[in-house]
């Protein structure tokens, strides 16, 4: 029997169903272990499902750990370098979060373009005759507009497909060529060109040292006055103060954000701005996605416990 440590009280049905016979150690629903508790629990764990940060101290405390599997796609909260040095494999579960995160990005894109949240607020706070009427509070259609995708991975590709379905031209910026996207008519361009030519921009790049503040003040200054930006990637890829300045000045059309640099804290300045939509990092927060994330994490654990290599292994150099 192996000990499986789940670092946060996520929905556990998938873990208990697929890891029968093993000791699943998980905190109370919607609670996380403190660092001190993590240092204790991880000491004799065989695998960790990382819903929260796993740092170098925790990895050093692990005496028999074989695998850290990220509960989702992002692994920026895991000290992968420390795990690699310790010979601990790190894997993630990106397929489980692709569709739900893309759904949210599309929902935010549509909401910001048609001013849905603003209009809802007006109907709740003003006499309805002041709100109804042709020519009042107009939004923007997606058809005929240009959609810029920053990071043409799994999620970015789904959002791009939606854009083309809606009649949008798709530009994208990515580290590597994407011939299959080019064949569909998407156009790979430098980031500066994408920022300047897009009417809507959707961010899907991972948080790495190279992408920190990728969307800088200079990049935001290139945007069209009516252009809108959506971020369902990571808060660190956006220069938050520069974005706030652009929104306050009205130099861009708006923003829709699901991620923030200092989560779970949200800069209160956003709350004063009518041209921004905010959600609480809920891209994969559906019943179906959470269950599938657990199932895929369990599959990777079972593979490693059986002596194999997991899917989506992020540090193959850890295998000695």
C-alpha positions in Angstrom: 0.0 0.0 0.0 1.4 3.4 -1.0 0.7 6.7 0.6 -0.8 9.3 -1.7 -0.7 12.9 -0.4 -3.2 15.4 -1.9 -2.3 18.9 -0.8 -5.7 20.5 -0.8 -9.3 19.4 -0.1 -10.4 19.2 -3.7 -13.4 16.9 -4.7 -12.0 13.5 -3.7 -14.4 11.0 -5.3 -12.0 10.3 -8.2 -9.0 9.7 -5.9 -10.8 7.3 -3.6 -12.5 5.5 -6.5 -9.3 5.0 -8.5 -6.7 4.5 -5.7 -8.5 1.8 -3.7 -6.1 -0.1 -1.5 -3.8 2.9 -1.0 -3.7 5.4 1.8 -5.0 8.7 0.4 -4.1 11.6 2.7 -6.2 14.7 2.0 -7.3 17.6 4.1 -10.8 18.7 4.8 -12.8 20.0 1.8 -11.7 23.4 0.6 -8.8 23.5 3.1 -5.1 23.1 2.5 -2.2 21.7 4.6 0.1 24.3 6.2 3.7 24.1 5.3 4.5 22.4 8.7 1.8 19.8 8.0 3.2 19.3 4.5 6.7 18.7 5.8 5.2 16.0 8.1 3.0 14.3 5.6 5.4 14.3 2.7 8.1 12.5 4.7 6.7 9.0 4.0 4.6 9.8 0.9 5.1 7.8 -2.3 3.3 10.3 -4.5 2.0 13.8 -4.2 -1.0 15.4 -6.0 0.1 19.0 -6.0 -2.9 21.3 -5.8 -0.8 23.9 -4.0 2.9 24.8 -3.9 5.5 22.1 -3.4 8.8 23.9 -2.6 12.4 22.8 -2.1 12.0 22.3 1.6 9.1 19.9 1.2 11.0 18.0 -1.5 14.0 17.7 0.8 11.8 16.3 3.5 10.5 13.5 1.2 12.2 10.3 2.0 10.5 7.9 -0.5 8.7 10.2 -2.9 8.6 9.0 -6.5 6.2 11.4 -8.2 4.7 14.8 -7.9 1.7 15.1 -10.2 0.2 18.6 -10.8 -3.5 18.8 -10.4 -3.9 20.6 -13.7 -1.6 22.0 -16.4 0.4 24.7 -14.6 3.5 23.6 -12.7 5.0 27.0 -11.8 4.3 26.4 -8.1 6.4 23.2 -8.1 10.2 23.4 -7.7 10.8 21.2 -10.6 14.6 21.7 -10.4 14.7 20.5 -6.8 12.6 17.5 -7.7 14.9 16.7 -10.5 17.9 16.8 -8.3 16.2 14.5 -5.9 15.3 12.0 -8.7 11.6 12.7 -8.3 9.4 12.7 -11.4 7.0 15.6 -12.0 4.0 15.3 -14.3 0.9 17.3 -15.1 -2.6 16.7 -16.4 -3.1 19.3 -19.2 -5.7 17.4 -21.2 -8.2 17.5 -18.3 -8.2 21.3 -18.2 -8.1 22.1 -21.9 -11.8 22.3 -22.7 -13.1 23.9 -19.5 -10.4 26.6 -19.5 -11.0 27.3 -23.2 -14.7 27.5 -22.4 -14.0 30.2 -19.8 -11.7 32.1 -22.1 -14.5 32.1 -24.8 -17.1 33.2 -22.2 -14.9 36.1 -21.1 -14.2 37.0 -24.7 -17.9 37.1 -25.5 -18.8 38.9 -22.2 -16.2 41.7 -22.7 -17.1 42.2 -26.3 -20.8 42.5 -25.6 -20.4 44.2 -22.2 -22.6 41.6 -20.6 -21.5 42.2 -17.0 -21.9 45.9 -17.4 -25.4 45.6 -18.9 -26.5 43.2 -16.2 -25.3 45.7 -13.6 -27.2 48.6 -15.3 -30.5 46.6 -15.3 -30.1 45.8 -11.6 -29.3 49.4 -10.6 -31.1 51.7 -12.9 -34.7 52.1 -14.2 -34.9 49.7 -17.2 -36.2 52.4 -19.6 -32.8 54.1 -19.2 -31.0 51.0 -20.3 -33.2 49.7 -23.1 -32.9 51.4 -26.5 -31.1 51.0 -29.8 -27.7 52.7 -29.8 -27.3 52.6 -26.0 -24.3 50.7 -24.4 -23.3 49.1 -27.7 -20.7 46.3 -27.7 -18.6 44.9 -30.5 -19.3 41.9 -32.8 -16.7 39.2 -33.1 -17.3 38.5 -36.8 -14.8 40.3 -39.0 -12.5 41.1 -36.1 -9.0 39.9 -35.5 -8.3 37.5 -32.6 -4.7 37.3 -31.3 -3.7 34.1 -29.5 -0.6 34.4 -27.3 0.5 30.8 -26.7 -0.9 28.4 -29.3 -1.0 25.3 -27.2 -4.0 23.0 -26.4 -6.2 25.8 -24.9 -5.1 28.5 -27.3 -6.0 26.2 -30.2 -9.5 25.7 -29.0 -10.1 29.4 -28.6 -8.6 30.0 -32.0 -11.1 27.5 -33.5 -13.9 29.3 -31.8 -12.7 32.6 -33.3 -12.5 31.2 -36.8 -16.0 29.7 -36.3 -17.3 33.2 -35.4 -15.7 34.7 -38.6 -12.6 36.1 -37.0 -9.1 36.3 -38.5 -6.6 34.6 -36.2 -3.1 35.7 -35.5 -0.9 33.8 -33.0 2.4 34.1 -31.3 4.2 31.0 -30.2 7.7 29.8 -29.4 7.7 27.2 -32.1 6.0 26.9 -35.6 2.6 25.4 -35.7 2.2 24.0 -39.3 -1.2 22.5 -38.5 -2.5 25.9 -37.4 -1.0 27.6 -40.5 -2.8 25.0 -42.6 -6.1 26.2 -41.1 -5.4 29.8 -42.0 -4.0 31.0 -38.7 -1.0 33.3 -39.1 2.1 33.2 -36.9 3.4 36.8 -36.2 5.8 38.5 -33.8 4.2 39.5 -30.5 4.4 43.2 -31.4 2.4 42.7 -34.6 -0.2 40.7 -32.8 -0.7 43.3 -30.1 -1.0 46.1 -32.7 -3.3 44.4 -35.1 -5.7 42.4 -32.9 -9.1 43.5 -31.8 -9.2 40.8 -29.1 -6.2 39.2 -27.4 -6.4 36.0 -25.4 -3.4 34.8 -23.3 -2.6 31.1 -23.0 1.2 31.0 -22.3 2.7 29.3 -19.2 4.3 31.2 -16.4 8.0 31.0 -16.8 10.9 33.4 -16.2 10.8 34.2 -19.9 7.1 35.0 -19.9 7.0 37.1 -16.7 5.5 40.5 -17.6 5.5 39.4 -21.3 2.5 41.7 -21.8 4.5 44.8 -20.7 3.6 48.5 -20.7 5.2 48.7 -24.1 3.1 45.9 -25.5 -0.1 47.3 -24.0 0.7 50.7 -25.6 0.6 48.9 -29.0 -3.0 47.9 -28.6 -5.9 49.5 -30.5 -8.0 51.9 -28.5 -11.0 49.6 -28.6 -9.1 46.3 -28.3 -9.8 44.0 -25.3 -7.5 41.5 -23.6 -8.4 38.2 -21.9 -6.1 36.4 -19.4 -6.9 32.8 -18.4 -3.2 31.9 -18.3 -1.3 33.2 -15.3 -1.2 36.6 -13.6 2.5 36.8 -13.9 2.5 37.1 -17.7 0.8 40.6 -17.4 2.3 43.8 -16.1 -0.6 44.5 -13.7 0.2 48.2 -13.0 0.6 48.9 -16.7 -2.8 47.1 -17.4 -4.5 49.2 -14.7 -3.1 52.4 -16.1 -4.3 51.5 -19.6 -7.8 50.6 -18.3 -8.0 53.8 -16.2 -6.9 55.9 -19.1 -9.3 54.2 -21.5 -6.4 53.6 -23.9 -7.7 50.0 -24.4 -11.3 48.9 -24.7 -11.3 46.5 -21.7 -10.0 43.4 -20.1 -11.3 40.1 -18.7 -9.2 38.4 -16.1 -9.3 35.0 -14.4 -5.8 35.1 -13.0 -3.8 37.6 -10.9 -0.1 38.0 -9.8 -0.8 37.7 -6.0 -3.7 35.1 -5.8 -5.9 34.8 -3.9 -5.6 38.6 -3.5 -7.0 40.8 -6.2 -5.9 44.4 -6.7 -8.8 46.5 -5.4 -8.2 49.0 -8.2 -9.9 46.6 -10.6 -13.1 46.8 -8.6 -13.4 50.5 -9.5 -13.2 50.0 -13.2 -16.3 49.4 -15.4 -14.2 48.1 -18.3 -12.9 45.0 -16.6 -14.5 41.6 -15.9 -13.1 39.5 -13.0 -13.4 35.8 -12.2 -11.6 33.9 -9.4 -9.2 31.6 -11.2 -12.0 29.2 -12.1 -10.9 28.0 -15.6 -11.0 24.3 -14.6 -13.6 24.7 -11.8 -16.4 22.5 -13.1 -17.6 19.2 -11.6 -16.6 17.3 -14.7 -13.1 18.8 -15.0 -12.3 18.3 -11.4 -13.2 14.6 -11.6 -11.2 14.1 -14.8 -8.2 15.9 -13.2 -8.3 13.4 -10.3 -8.7 10.4 -12.7 -5.7 11.5 -14.8 -3.6 12.2 -11.7 -4.5 8.7 -10.4 -3.5 7.2 -13.8 -0.1 8.8 -13.6 0.4 7.6 -10.0 -0.6 4.0 -10.8 1.8 4.0 -13.7 4.7 5.1 -11.6 3.9 2.7 -8.7 3.9 -0.1 -11.3 7.4 0.9 -12.3 6.6 2.9 -15.5 6.9 6.5 -16.7 3.9 8.7 -16.4 2.2 10.6 -19.3 3.2 14.3 -19.5 6.5 13.7 -17.7 8.0 17.2 -17.3 11.5 16.2 -16.1 12.7 13.0 -17.8 16.2 13.8 -16.6 15.0 12.9 -13.1 14.8 9.2 -14.2 18.2 7.6 -13.4 
